[in-house]
Amino acid sequence: MEYPANNSLAKVLIIDADGAMRDQVAGYLQNTGYNTFTAPDGETGLAMIQSEKPGCVLCDLNLPKLDGINVLRHIANADAELPIIVISGEGEMSDVVEALRLGASDFLIKPIVDLEVLEHAIERSLERYNLRQDNIRYRAQLEQANSVLKNNLAVLEQDQQAGLLVQMKMLPVSPMQKGAFVFRHQIVPSLYLSGDFIEYVTVGNDHVVFFVADVSGHGASSAFVTVLLKNLAARMRSDYNHLNREAILHPAEFLVQANAELMATGIGKHATLFYAVLNTRRNSLVYTVAGHLPLPILIADKETRYLEGHAGPVGLFEDAEYDEVELSLPDEFRLMVFSDGILEVIDEPSLAAKEKHLLTNKPPLRADPEAVLQNYAVDSSQKYPDDIAVLLVDKH
């Protein structure tokens, strides 16, 4: 219960064996707006606390039947927050100290010549009491809000975990072999849902289409874009199989369509991609780098180098254009494609230094995706600031 200080709603109980003192104090407080009740002894006072529920108690320490100290002990056990002002004689200071230890909010020494002092003591006690009650309510509200937040967070985490399972099932089977070519991948998400995505799929007898996408941001909205890209690739593959439409074999056409569909969503996301079409019969590659960093790394017997490419991301500009690069591949090679999360874990001072580190500290040629990531100090069981993805294409 909360009582405004100096308000008619505030009840004050006066426990004092001195009838004249009780009447004087009660009359004064009634004139200043308080509701007052009186008791001549400790036992009666305790009973009235139960029945009247006062907001403040004035208690003389020298009481019949049950003295003031024992009254305070009873109150401390029943309602430790109830404001109590003790009134004592000059020779009872040791009892005053005990009363304060038991929770009394203030004390006054008899005789009380100026009753305004008593009024101010009551106001201070009620203000402190109300402040404590406000703090209790605030803590309770905060605990309730925290409980709701924890429950909501648990539900969100469950949803994210379910979403991750769905997203992982969208990824291709690793490894996948097409003739002499082997495709493998790994993704280490920074959250439950990843903004990185990898796809590789056979198209016709002689082609494998593959891409690595890195969507801006993290979480559900970024994961939605990966679904859009997966769906677009599936539709174009179906068009190739059933309608002889070859858009899926042309990186620029795929990216123009991806850009248009992503812009149409209005979700404010963009994505970088490395999109490539491998001709397994001709041992050649047609690709587009759409804002993707780091650039793909081609490892062969005589050289290790970055592939060239400089088109912009999808989802930023409606009139974006994409150039294609055609490349004849070595008889044996490894192509490594990372998302930019790998750059976050390389301890170098600049982007150029990070890119040089990637190129010069390459892993063993036949290392699997897990070993490749470990080569760059990535532990797939840990969490990192950004999603980390790697796609390996091998021909040995």
C-alpha positions in Angstrom: 0.0 0.0 0.0 1.2 3.5 -0.8 0.3 6.6 1.1 0.9 10.2 -0.2 2.7 12.2 2.4 0.5 14.8 4.2 -2.7 13.5 2.6 -6.0 12.5 4.1 -5.5 9.0 2.7 -2.5 8.5 5.0 -3.4 6.7 8.2 -1.3 7.3 11.3 -1.5 5.1 14.4 -0.3 6.7 17.7 0.7 4.2 20.4 1.3 6.0 23.7 0.3 5.4 27.3 0.0 9.1 27.9 -3.7 10.0 27.0 -3.0 13.7 26.9 -0.1 13.2 24.5 -2.2 10.9 22.3 -5.0 13.4 22.0 -2.7 16.3 21.4 -0.8 14.5 18.6 -3.9 13.0 17.1 -5.7 16.4 17.0 -2.8 18.2 15.4 -2.3 15.5 12.7 -6.0 15.5 11.9 -5.9 19.2 11.4 -3.0 18.7 8.9 -5.0 16.1 6.9 -4.1 12.7 8.4 -6.5 10.0 9.5 -5.4 9.1 13.1 -6.0 6.1 15.4 -4.7 5.7 18.9 -3.8 2.9 21.2 -2.8 3.1 24.9 -0.5 0.0 25.0 1.5 -2.3 22.8 -0.9 -5.1 22.5 -3.8 -2.8 21.5 -1.4 -1.1 19.0 -0.5 -4.4 17.3 -4.1 -5.3 17.0 -4.9 -2.0 15.4 -2.0 -2.4 13.0 -3.8 -5.5 11.8 -7.2 -4.0 11.6 -6.5 -0.4 10.4 -3.5 -1.0 8.2 -1.8 2.4 9.0 0.7 4.0 6.7 2.9 5.2 9.6 3.1 4.3 13.4 4.2 6.6 16.2 5.3 4.4 19.1 6.4 5.4 22.6 9.0 3.1 23.8 7.7 3.1 27.4 4.4 1.2 27.1 2.4 -1.1 29.4 1.7 -4.8 28.7 4.1 -4.8 25.7 6.9 -2.3 25.5 7.9 -0.4 22.4 10.9 -2.5 21.6 8.8 -5.7 21.5 6.2 -3.9 19.5 8.9 -3.1 16.9 10.1 -6.8 17.0 6.5 -7.9 16.1 6.2 -5.3 13.4 9.6 -6.2 11.9 8.5 -9.9 11.6 5.1 -9.0 10.1 5.8 -5.9 7.9 9.4 -4.7 8.0 8.6 -1.9 5.5 6.0 -0.2 7.7 7.4 3.3 8.7 7.7 3.5 12.5 8.7 6.7 14.4 9.7 6.0 18.0 9.2 8.5 20.8 11.4 8.2 23.9 12.4 10.0 27.0 15.8 11.5 27.4 17.1 8.6 29.5 16.1 5.9 26.9 18.8 6.4 24.3 20.0 2.8 24.4 16.5 1.7 23.6 16.4 4.2 20.7 19.5 2.6 19.2 17.9 -0.8 19.5 14.7 0.6 17.9 16.6 1.9 15.0 18.4 -1.4 14.6 15.0 -3.1 14.5 13.9 -0.9 11.6 12.5 2.4 13.1 12.6 5.1 10.5 13.1 8.0 12.9 13.0 9.0 16.6 11.8 11.9 18.6 12.6 12.9 22.2 9.9 13.8 24.7 8.6 16.4 25.4 7.7 17.3 21.8 7.4 21.0 22.0 7.0 21.8 18.3 4.6 19.3 16.6 5.7 20.6 13.2 8.8 18.6 13.8 6.6 15.5 14.2 4.7 16.3 11.1 7.9 16.6 9.1 9.2 13.3 10.5 6.0 11.6 9.4 6.3 13.1 5.9 9.9 12.0 5.6 9.0 8.5 6.7 6.1 8.2 4.3 8.2 9.6 1.4 11.0 7.0 2.2 8.3 4.3 2.5 6.7 5.3 -0.8 10.1 5.3 -2.5 10.9 1.8 -1.2 7.5 0.6 -2.5 8.1 2.2 -5.8 11.5 0.4 -6.0 9.8 -2.9 -5.0 7.2 -2.4 -7.8 9.8 -1.4 -10.2 11.9 -4.5 -9.4 8.8 -6.7 -9.8 8.0 -5.1 -13.1 11.6 -5.5 -14.2 11.6 -9.1 -13.2 8.4 -9.7 -15.0 9.7 -8.0 -18.1 12.9 -10.0 -17.9 10.8 -13.2 -17.6 8.8 -12.3 -20.6 11.9 -11.4 -22.5 13.6 -14.7 -21.6 10.5 -16.6 -22.7 10.3 -14.6 -26.0 14.1 -15.1 -26.5 13.6 -18.9 -26.0 10.9 -19.0 -28.6 13.0 -16.9 -30.9 16.0 -19.2 -30.5 13.7 -22.3 -31.1 12.5 -20.6 -34.3 16.0 -19.7 -35.3 17.2 -23.3 -34.7 14.3 -24.7 -36.7 15.1 -22.2 -39.5 18.8 -23.2 -39.4 17.8 -26.9 -39.9 15.6 -25.9 -42.9 18.4 -23.7 -44.3 21.0 -26.5 -43.9 18.7 -28.9 -45.8 18.6 -26.3 -48.6 22.4 -26.7 -49.1 23.7 -29.2 -51.7 25.0 -32.6 -50.6 28.7 -32.4 -49.9 30.8 -33.8 -51.5 29.2 -33.9 -55.0 31.2 -35.4 -57.9 30.7 -34.7 -61.6 33.2 -36.7 -63.6 36.7 -35.6 -62.5 35.3 -32.6 -60.6 34.5 -32.6 -56.9 32.5 -30.0 -55.0 32.6 -29.6 -51.2 31.6 -26.8 -48.8 31.2 -25.7 -45.2 29.4 -22.8 -43.6 30.0 -21.5 -40.0 27.0 -19.3 -39.2 27.5 -16.4 -36.8 23.9 -16.7 -35.6 21.4 -19.6 -35.9 20.5 -18.4 -39.4 23.2 -17.6 -41.9 23.4 -14.9 -44.5 25.9 -17.0 -46.4 24.7 -19.5 -48.9 26.3 -22.0 -51.3 24.8 -23.8 -54.2 26.1 -26.3 -56.8 23.9 -28.3 -59.2 24.4 -30.2 -62.4 22.6 -28.7 -65.5 22.3 -31.0 -68.4 25.1 -33.4 -69.2 28.1 -31.0 -69.4 27.6 -28.2 -66.9 27.7 -27.6 -63.2 26.3 -24.2 -61.9 27.6 -23.0 -58.6 27.6 -19.9 -56.6 28.6 -18.4 -53.2 26.3 -15.7 -51.9 27.0 -13.3 -48.9 23.9 -11.4 -47.9 24.2 -8.1 -45.9 23.4 -8.5 -42.3 22.5 -11.6 -40.3 19.5 -13.5 -39.1 16.1 -14.2 -40.6 15.9 -11.4 -43.1 19.3 -12.3 -44.6 18.3 -15.9 -44.6 15.2 -15.0 -46.6 17.4 -13.7 -49.4 19.3 -17.0 -49.6 15.9 -18.7 -50.1 15.2 -16.3 -52.9 18.5 -17.1 -54.6 18.0 -20.9 -54.1 14.4 -20.6 -55.6 15.6 -18.6 -58.5 18.3 -21.1 -59.4 15.8 -24.0 -59.1 13.3 -22.2 -61.4 16.0 -21.5 -64.0 17.2 -25.1 -63.9 13.6 -26.2 -64.4 13.3 -23.8 -67.3 16.4 -25.3 -68.8 15.2 -28.9 -68.4 11.7 -28.4 -69.6 11.7 -25.2 -71.8 15.3 -25.3 -73.1 15.9 -21.9 -71.7 19.6 -21.4 -71.0 19.6 -18.3 -68.7 21.0 -20.4 -65.8 24.1 -21.0 -67.9 24.8 -17.3 -68.2 25.9 -15.7 -65.0 25.0 -12.2 -66.1 21.4 -13.2 -66.9 21.0 -14.9 -63.5 22.4 -11.9 -61.7 20.2 -9.4 -63.5 17.1 -11.5 -62.6 18.3 -11.9 -59.0 18.9 -8.2 -58.7 15.3 -7.4 -60.0 13.7 -9.9 -57.6 15.7 -8.7 -54.6 14.9 -5.1 -55.4 11.2 -5.9 -55.7 11.1 -7.4 -52.2 11.8 -3.9 -50.7 13.5 -5.5 -47.6 16.6 -3.3 -48.0 19.0 -6.2 -48.4 21.8 -6.7 -50.9 24.1 -9.6 -51.6 27.5 -10.2 -53.1 27.9 -13.3 -55.3 30.4 -15.4 -57.1 28.3 -17.1 -59.8 30.0 -19.6 -62.1 29.2 -22.2 -64.8 31.6 -25.0 -65.2 31.7 -26.8 -68.6 33.0 -30.2 -67.6 33.5 -31.3 -71.2 35.6 -28.3 -72.2 37.2 -27.8 -68.8 36.3 -24.2 -68.8 34.6 -21.7 -66.6 32.3 -18.7 -67.2 31.8 -16.6 -64.1 30.8 -13.2 -62.7 32.1 -11.6 -59.5 29.2 -9.5 -58.2 30.9 -7.4 -55.5 32.2 -10.5 -53.8 35.2 -10.4 -51.5 37.6 -12.0 -51.2 38.0 -12.9 -54.8 38.0 -16.6 -55.7 41.5 -18.3 -55.4 42.6 -20.6 -58.2 45.4 -23.0 -57.2 47.3 -24.9 -59.9 50.8 -26.5 -60.2 52.5 -23.3 -61.4 50.6 -20.5 -59.8 48.1 -19.5 -57.1 46.1 -16.4 -58.0 42.9 -14.5 -57.5 40.3 -14.6 -60.3 39.5 -11.1 -61.7 36.0 -9.5 -61.5 34.5 -6.2 -60.5 30.7 -6.1 -61.0 28.5 -4.7 -58.2 26.3 -6.6 -55.7 22.7 -7.5 -56.4 19.9 -5.6 -54.6 21.4 -2.1 -54.7 20.7 -0.6 -58.1 17.8 -1.4 -60.5 19.9 -0.8 -63.6 22.9 -2.9 -62.5 24.9 -4.7 -65.2 27.1 -7.7 -64.9 30.1 -8.7 -67.0 31.1 -12.3 -67.6 34.6 -13.7 -67.7 35.5 -16.9 -69.5 38.4 -19.0 -68.3 40.2 -22.2 -69.5 41.0 -24.3 -66.5 44.2 -26.2 -65.8 44.2 -30.0 -66.1 44.4 -30.1 -62.3 43.4 -27.3 -60.0 41.6 -26.3 -56.8 39.2 -23.3 -56.7 38.6 -21.8 -53.3 35.7 -19.4 -52.7 35.2 -17.8 -49.3 32.7 -15.4 -47.9 34.1 -12.2 -46.4 33.7 -13.6 -42.9 37.1 -15.2 -43.4 38.7 -11.8 -43.6 37.4 -11.0 -40.1 39.5 -13.7 -38.5 42.7 -13.0 -40.3 44.9 -10.9 -38.0 46.3 -8.4 -40.5 46.1 -4.6 -40.4 44.6 -4.0 -43.8 42.4 -5.6 -46.5 45.4 -5.9 -48.8 47.4 -7.7 -46.1 44.5 -10.0 -45.4 44.1 -10.9 -49.0 47.9 -11.6 -49.3 47.7 -13.8 -46.2 44.9 -15.8 -47.8 46.9 -16.3 -51.0 50.3 -17.0 -49.5 49.2 -19.3 -46.6 47.2 -21.7 -48.6 46.3 -25.0 -47.1 47.4 -28.4 -48.5 45.9 -29.0 -51.9 43.7 -31.9 -50.9 42.6 -30.5 -47.5 38.8 -30.8 -46.9 36.7 -27.7 -46.1 37.1 -28.2 -42.3 40.9 -28.4 -42.7 40.9 -25.4 -45.0 39.1 -23.3 -42.4 41.4 -24.5 -39.6 44.4 -23.5 -41.8 43.1 -19.9 -41.3 42.4 -20.4 -37.6 38.6 -20.9 -38.0 37.1 -23.4 -35.5 33.7 -24.4 -36.8 32.5 -25.0 -33.2 33.0 -21.4 -32.3 31.0 -18.2 -33.0 32.5 -15.4 -35.1 31.4 -11.8 -35.9 30.3 -12.8 -39.4 29.2 -15.9 -41.2 32.1 -17.8 -42.8 31.6 -20.0 -45.8 34.0 -21.9 -48.1 33.4 -23.7 -51.3 36.0 -26.0 -52.8 36.0 -27.1 -56.5 38.7 -29.7 -57.2 40.0 -31.5 -60.2 42.9 -33.9 -59.6 
